[in-house]
Amino acid sequence: MKNGIFVTGTDTDVGKTIIASGIAAVLKERQIDVGVFKPLLSGIPREDPASDTSLLKQLSETSLSYEEITPFPFKEPLAPYIAAKLEGKSVGIEDVLDRWEKIKGKHGFFIVEGAGGISVPLGEQFLVSDLIKALKLPILIVARPNLGTVNHIFLTVQYAKSLGLTIAGIIMNGISENPSLAEITNPKLIEELCGVPILGITPKLKDLTLANIKNMVKEHVDMTLLLNEKELRG
């Protein structure tokens, strides 16, 4: 893989940050020079210990500041475009790319995280998919494992392929302790339908400690497959 991955989701609250930060921690443990970038954040201050920005910073152990990781924070828990409008602000793709240019040379490998799903509006006429395309990074899709997820994953994959985006794989996050029949059968069906590998099926964490997040990724995500450029699907 070239210089990073872009972590997107099939929806909001599917665990993108848990997966992204856990991957960062595992890479750091493997002596990979890893940085993180989540340019837009809504609904929580970036310095809050529970924020996505904070989790990414802590688990990657990057020296990047909170502002460098997340240059555009907004108060309301809404799509960034709407949250920004409520504050009388606007963010364009040029603004995000300008911040990216200032940090991308500070680490050898970057994990970039979007907001919500792949077509969430970040600004006027500016979607998450536009940012992925501009950054030219392969995407890792994080999805929930239960009933209904097949449709969401299939649509996300088909949309990504229609844009010519490269798909590294899918991680199904939050499988139950006693999985339903849908949770058991969905992974194979998704691989058959989408032609994209399932890189991990991760459990629902009861205790979100930094150590637990890192260990979950170590135990349940195929990092070798994730980092193997030959396995990427376009």
C-alpha positions as CSV (number, residue, x, y, z in Angstrom):
1,M,0.0,0.0,0.0
2,K,1.3,3.4,-0.9
3,N,1.1,6.0,1.9
4,G,-2.1,5.3,3.7
5,I,-5.8,4.3,3.8
6,F,-9.0,6.2,4.0
7,V,-11.5,4.8,6.5
8,T,-15.1,5.3,5.6
9,G,-18.3,3.7,6.7
10,T,-21.7,2.5,5.5
11,D,-23.3,4.8,8.0
12,T,-22.6,6.9,11.1
13,D,-21.8,5.1,14.4
14,V,-20.5,1.9,12.8
15,G,-17.2,2.2,14.6
16,K,-14.9,3.9,12.0
17,T,-12.8,5.6,14.7
18,I,-12.5,2.5,16.8
19,I,-11.2,0.5,13.8
20,A,-9.0,3.4,12.5
21,S,-7.4,4.1,15.8
22,G,-6.9,0.4,16.5
23,I,-5.2,-0.1,13.2
24,A,-3.0,3.0,14.0
25,A,-1.9,1.4,17.3
26,V,-1.1,-1.9,15.7
27,L,1.0,-0.2,13.0
28,K,2.8,1.9,15.6
29,E,3.6,-1.4,17.5
30,R,5.1,-2.7,14.2
31,Q,7.4,0.3,14.0
32,I,5.5,1.9,11.1
33,D,5.6,5.7,11.2
34,V,1.8,6.4,11.3
35,G,-0.1,9.6,11.4
36,V,-3.8,10.3,11.5
37,F,-6.1,12.9,9.9
38,K,-9.8,13.4,10.6
39,P,-10.3,16.8,9.0
40,L,-13.9,17.4,10.0
41,L,-15.5,16.6,13.4
42,S,-19.1,17.4,14.6
43,G,-20.8,17.3,17.9
44,I,-17.8,17.1,20.4
45,P,-14.7,19.3,21.0
46,R,-11.7,17.7,19.4
47,E,-9.7,18.0,22.7
48,D,-12.4,16.0,24.6
49,P,-10.9,12.6,25.7
50,A,-13.9,10.8,24.2
51,S,-13.6,12.5,20.8
52,D,-12.6,10.7,17.6
53,T,-9.7,13.1,17.3
54,S,-8.4,12.2,20.8
55,L,-8.7,8.5,20.2
56,L,-6.8,8.7,17.0
57,K,-4.1,10.8,18.5
58,Q,-3.7,8.6,21.6
59,L,-3.6,5.3,19.8
60,S,-1.3,6.5,16.9
61,E,0.9,8.3,19.4
62,T,1.4,11.0,16.7
63,S,3.1,14.3,17.6
64,L,0.5,16.1,15.4
65,S,-1.6,18.6,17.4
66,Y,-5.4,18.3,17.8
67,E,-5.7,21.2,15.3
68,E,-3.5,19.5,12.8
69,I,-5.5,16.2,13.0
70,T,-8.9,17.9,13.0
71,P,-8.7,21.5,11.6
72,F,-12.4,21.9,11.2
73,P,-14.5,21.1,14.3
74,F,-18.2,22.0,14.7
75,K,-20.6,22.0,17.7
76,E,-23.7,20.3,16.4
77,P,-23.8,16.5,15.8
78,L,-24.8,16.8,12.2
79,A,-23.3,16.3,8.8
80,P,-20.3,18.7,8.7
81,Y,-21.8,20.8,5.9
82,I,-24.9,21.5,7.9
83,A,-23.1,21.9,11.2
84,A,-20.8,24.5,9.6
85,K,-23.7,26.4,8.0
86,L,-25.3,26.7,11.5
87,E,-22.1,28.5,12.6
88,G,-21.9,30.7,9.5
89,K,-18.9,28.8,8.2
90,S,-18.1,26.8,5.1
91,V,-15.4,24.3,4.3
92,G,-14.4,23.5,0.7
93,I,-12.2,20.7,-0.5
94,E,-9.4,23.2,-1.1
95,D,-9.4,24.1,2.6
96,V,-9.0,20.4,3.6
97,L,-6.3,19.7,1.0
98,D,-4.4,22.8,2.1
99,R,-4.3,21.3,5.7
100,W,-3.4,17.9,4.3
101,E,-0.4,19.3,2.4
102,K,0.9,20.8,5.6
103,I,1.0,17.5,7.5
104,K,1.3,14.7,4.9
105,G,5.1,14.7,5.0
106,K,5.3,14.4,8.8
107,H,4.6,10.6,8.7
108,G,5.3,7.8,6.3
109,F,1.8,6.3,6.5
110,F,-1.5,8.0,7.2
111,I,-4.9,6.8,8.3
112,V,-7.5,9.3,7.2
113,E,-11.0,9.1,8.5
114,G,-14.1,10.6,7.0
115,A,-17.4,11.5,8.5
116,G,-20.3,9.1,8.4
117,G,-20.7,7.3,5.1
118,I,-19.0,7.8,1.7
119,S,-21.5,10.3,0.4
120,V,-22.0,12.5,3.4
121,P,-21.7,16.2,2.5
122,L,-18.6,17.9,4.0
123,G,-19.3,21.2,2.3
124,E,-21.3,22.7,-0.6
125,Q,-21.0,20.3,-3.6
126,F,-18.3,18.5,-1.6
127,L,-18.8,14.9,-0.4
128,V,-16.6,12.4,1.5
129,S,-16.1,10.6,-1.9
130,D,-14.7,13.8,-3.4
131,L,-12.0,14.0,-0.6
132,I,-11.1,10.3,-1.1
133,K,-10.7,10.8,-4.8
134,A,-8.5,13.9,-4.2
135,L,-6.3,12.1,-1.7
136,K,-5.9,9.1,-4.0
137,L,-6.0,6.7,-1.1
138,P,-7.5,3.2,-1.0
139,I,-10.6,2.9,1.2
140,L,-11.4,0.6,4.1
141,I,-15.1,0.3,4.6
142,V,-16.4,-0.2,8.1
143,A,-19.9,-1.7,8.5
144,R,-22.2,-3.1,11.1
145,P,-22.7,-6.9,10.9
146,N,-26.4,-7.4,11.4
147,L,-29.6,-7.6,9.3
148,G,-29.7,-4.9,6.6
149,T,-26.0,-4.4,6.3
150,V,-25.7,-6.2,3.0
151,N,-27.7,-3.6,1.2
152,H,-25.6,-0.7,2.8
153,I,-22.3,-2.4,2.0
154,F,-23.3,-3.3,-1.6
155,L,-24.4,0.3,-2.3
156,T,-21.2,1.7,-0.8
157,V,-19.0,-0.7,-2.8
158,Q,-20.9,-0.1,-6.1
159,Y,-20.7,3.7,-5.6
160,A,-17.0,3.6,-4.8
161,K,-16.3,1.4,-7.9
162,S,-18.4,3.7,-10.1
163,L,-16.0,6.6,-9.1
164,G,-12.9,4.5,-9.8
165,L,-12.0,4.3,-6.1
166,T,-9.7,1.5,-4.9
167,I,-11.2,-0.7,-2.1
168,A,-8.8,-2.3,0.3
169,G,-11.6,-4.3,2.0
170,I,-14.4,-4.4,4.5
171,I,-14.4,-4.7,8.3
172,M,-17.7,-5.8,9.9
173,N,-17.6,-4.2,13.4
174,G,-19.7,-5.0,16.5
175,I,-20.7,-8.6,16.1
176,S,-22.8,-9.9,19.0
177,E,-21.5,-12.3,21.7
178,N,-24.2,-14.7,20.4
179,P,-24.3,-13.8,16.7
180,S,-27.7,-13.9,14.9
181,L,-28.0,-16.0,11.7
182,A,-27.7,-12.8,9.7
183,E,-24.4,-12.0,11.4
184,I,-23.1,-15.5,10.7
185,T,-24.1,-15.6,7.0
186,N,-23.5,-12.0,6.0
187,P,-19.7,-12.0,5.5
188,K,-19.7,-14.8,2.9
189,L,-22.7,-13.3,1.1
190,I,-21.0,-9.8,1.0
191,E,-17.8,-11.2,-0.5
192,E,-19.8,-13.1,-3.1
193,L,-21.9,-10.0,-4.0
194,C,-19.2,-7.4,-3.9
195,G,-16.0,-9.1,-4.9
196,V,-14.2,-7.4,-2.0
197,P,-12.5,-9.2,0.9
198,I,-13.8,-9.1,4.5
199,L,-10.6,-8.2,6.4
200,G,-12.1,-8.6,9.8
201,I,-15.1,-9.3,11.9
202,T,-14.7,-7.5,15.2
203,P,-16.7,-7.9,18.4
204,K,-18.8,-5.4,20.2
205,L,-16.4,-4.0,22.9
206,K,-18.0,-3.7,26.3
207,D,-15.0,-1.7,27.7
208,L,-13.6,0.9,25.3
209,T,-10.1,1.2,26.7
210,L,-7.1,2.0,24.5
211,A,-5.6,-1.5,25.2
212,N,-8.9,-3.2,24.3
213,I,-9.2,-1.3,21.0
214,K,-5.7,-2.2,20.0
215,N,-6.0,-5.9,21.0
216,M,-9.3,-6.2,19.2
217,V,-7.7,-5.1,15.9
218,K,-4.7,-7.3,16.5
219,E,-6.8,-10.4,17.1
220,H,-9.6,-9.9,14.6
221,V,-8.3,-7.8,11.6
222,D,-6.1,-9.4,8.9
223,M,-3.4,-6.7,8.9
224,T,-1.3,-8.6,6.3
225,L,-4.1,-8.6,3.8
226,L,-4.9,-5.0,4.6
227,L,-1.4,-3.9,3.8
228,N,-0.9,-6.0,0.8
229,E,-1.2,-3.8,-2.3
230,K,-1.9,-6.8,-4.5
231,E,-5.1,-7.5,-2.7
232,L,-6.6,-4.1,-3.4
233,R,-9.8,-4.0,-5.6
234,G,-10.7,-1.2,-7.9
